[in-house]
Amino acid sequence: MTTHSLASLQAPSVADFEALAHEAFARLPETFRKLCEGVVIRIEDFPDDETMQDMGCESPFDLLGLFRGIGLAQDNAVMATGQFPNMVWLYRRPILDYWAEHEESLGDLVTHVLVHEIGHHFGLSDDDMEAIEAAAG
């Protein structure tokens, strides 16, 4: 890489993160994707103030992602009127900060956060989630 091309490097944008998240989701095993059929993936730079307060965060960099919605154990198989769809938020700036400090590819990190946010909400064990990540390649 030349010095000129290094000088023009930019952090991945929200759109870049959306593409990474959708690629990561598409690589997940079909059985896992079916668990979260209809899930909406949102990319934000940081969690909002209400989320930070709800999660007990001291800094906006404390939270890499969040799942909000109805888990399988709570699901009545019918969405209630006015109920929001299951949603996963990935927080771009905290993920970039974490990525800068670790030896993990950005794509692998996005996959990890996505799997863990969905997996914990649906009651999967850490071993289950590791197997899902491994299957995603």
Backbone torsions as a table, in degrees:
resi	resn	phi	psi	omega
1	MET	NA	134.1	179.7
2	THR	-82.0	162.7	178.6
3	THR	-60.6	-39.3	-180.0
4	HIS	-60.0	-44.7	-178.5
5	SER	-70.6	-30.6	175.8
6	LEU	-66.8	-39.3	-178.3
7	ALA	-66.4	-21.7	-177.9
8	SER	-97.5	1.9	178.9
9	LEU	-63.7	141.2	177.2
10	GLN	-130.0	154.4	176.1
11	ALA	-64.6	146.5	176.7
12	PRO	-56.7	135.5	-178.5
13	SER	-80.1	175.5	174.3
14	VAL	-58.3	-42.0	179.0
15	ALA	-63.6	-39.7	176.5
16	ASP	-61.0	-42.7	179.3
17	PHE	-65.1	-40.0	177.6
18	GLU	-59.6	-43.9	178.9
19	ALA	-63.3	-44.4	177.7
20	LEU	-60.0	-44.1	-178.1
21	ALA	-65.1	-42.3	-179.2
22	HIS	-70.5	-35.3	174.2
23	GLU	-64.7	-43.8	179.7
24	ALA	-61.7	-45.5	-179.4
25	PHE	-61.8	-42.0	-178.8
26	ALA	-64.6	-27.2	179.5
27	ARG	-82.6	-12.4	-178.1
28	LEU	-68.6	151.7	178.6
29	PRO	-57.2	144.8	-176.1
30	GLU	-56.3	-39.0	-178.8
31	THR	-62.3	-37.6	178.7
32	PHE	-70.7	-43.2	178.9
33	ARG	-60.5	-35.0	179.7
34	LYS	-67.7	-30.8	176.0
35	LEU	-56.5	-36.5	-172.7
36	CYS	-117.2	36.0	177.1
37	GLU	-56.4	131.3	179.3
38	GLY	84.9	0.8	179.3
39	VAL	-63.6	140.9	177.9
40	VAL	-103.2	128.4	178.3
41	ILE	-102.8	123.5	-179.3
42	ARG	-117.7	140.5	176.1
43	ILE	-112.9	127.2	175.3
44	GLU	-131.4	155.1	176.8
45	ASP	-65.5	-44.1	-178.4
46	PHE	-143.9	159.3	171.2
47	PRO	-66.7	151.0	177.2
48	ASP	-75.9	169.2	-176.1
49	ASP	-59.2	-41.0	-179.6
50	GLU	-63.1	-43.2	178.8
51	THR	-63.9	-43.6	179.0
52	MET	-59.8	-42.1	179.0
53	GLN	-66.6	-46.1	179.5
54	ASP	-58.8	-36.9	-175.9
55	MET	-92.3	-1.8	178.8
56	GLY	69.1	33.2	-178.7
57	CYS	-81.3	138.2	175.3
58	GLU	-90.4	-25.0	-177.2
59	SER	-136.1	150.9	176.6
60	PRO	-66.0	-12.3	178.5
61	PHE	-87.9	-2.9	-177.3
62	ASP	-74.1	-20.7	-171.8
63	LEU	-120.4	120.3	179.9
64	LEU	-88.3	-30.2	-178.4
65	GLY	-164.0	170.4	-179.0
66	LEU	-157.1	139.8	173.6
67	PHE	-109.2	132.4	173.4
68	ARG	-129.9	129.7	178.1
69	GLY	158.9	-159.2	-176.9
70	ILE	-104.6	122.2	176.2
71	GLY	-76.0	167.8	-178.6
72	LEU	-58.8	-38.6	-178.7
73	ALA	-66.1	-26.4	-177.9
74	GLN	-95.8	-14.3	-171.9
75	ASP	-73.5	130.6	176.4
76	ASN	-96.2	14.5	180.0
77	ALA	67.3	-1.0	176.9
78	VAL	-131.4	128.3	179.2
79	MET	-75.8	128.0	179.2
80	ALA	-69.4	151.1	178.2
81	THR	-58.9	131.1	178.9
82	GLY	82.3	-2.2	-179.5
83	GLN	-77.4	135.0	176.8
84	PHE	-74.7	153.2	176.4
85	PRO	-69.7	162.2	172.5
86	ASN	-60.6	134.8	-176.5
87	MET	-134.7	142.6	172.3
88	VAL	-116.9	127.3	173.1
89	TRP	-102.6	132.9	170.2
90	LEU	-113.6	128.5	-175.3
91	TYR	-99.8	108.7	-170.4
92	ARG	-58.3	-52.1	-174.8
93	ARG	-66.0	-45.4	176.0
94	PRO	-62.9	-36.0	177.6
95	ILE	-66.2	-42.6	177.6
96	LEU	-62.5	-39.2	178.6
97	ASP	-63.0	-45.9	178.0
98	TYR	-62.1	-45.7	-178.7
99	TRP	-58.0	-41.0	-178.9
100	ALA	-63.2	-24.3	-176.0
101	GLU	-98.3	-3.7	-173.5
102	HIS	-130.2	165.6	-176.9
103	GLU	-96.6	44.2	-176.8
104	GLU	-120.1	142.8	177.2
105	SER	-68.4	154.5	-179.5
106	LEU	-63.9	-39.8	178.1
107	GLY	-61.1	-42.2	178.6
108	ASP	-65.8	-38.4	179.7
109	LEU	-66.4	-43.5	178.1
110	VAL	-61.8	-42.9	177.5
111	THR	-60.2	-44.6	-179.2
112	HIS	-59.6	-49.1	-178.6
113	VAL	-64.0	-43.8	-179.9
114	LEU	-60.2	-49.7	-179.3
115	VAL	-62.4	-43.3	-176.8
116	HIS	-70.0	-38.0	178.3
117	GLU	-64.7	-45.3	178.8
118	ILE	-70.3	-46.4	-175.2
119	GLY	-61.6	-46.6	179.3
120	HIS	-62.0	-39.1	-178.6
121	HIS	-63.9	-34.0	-179.2
122	PHE	-94.1	10.0	173.3
123	GLY	78.6	20.9	178.1
124	LEU	-77.9	148.4	178.1
125	SER	-79.2	164.9	176.6
126	ASP	-60.5	-38.2	178.1
127	ASP	-63.1	-41.8	177.1
128	ASP	-59.9	-44.5	-177.2
129	MET	-68.9	-36.4	176.3
130	GLU	-62.4	-40.2	179.0
131	ALA	-65.5	-38.8	178.4
132	ILE	-64.7	-44.6	178.6
133	GLU	-62.7	-41.9	178.7
134	ALA	-62.7	-39.8	179.9
135	ALA	-67.8	-28.1	179.9
136	ALA	-74.8	-15.1	177.9
137	GLY	79.1	NA	NA
